[in-house]
């Protein structure tokens, strides 16, 4: 039984956020972080019939580009 699952959360190029579970085929997206959290919980319910991991970690990845002038 898996006790923990980690989602990588990134800014979507179209606005909002995307979340993908590491090592699992679970993906969702939303416009806001609270909406994303609700969508992740819904996706978890759909993916797991039982034995849902008790801990869901969200790893926020932020990309920034720096340039020399």
Buried (B, 14 or more C-beta within 10 A) or exposed (E): EEEEBBBBBBEEEEEBBBBBBEEBEBEBBBEEBEBBBEBBEEBBEEEBEEEBBEEBEBEEEEEEEEEEE
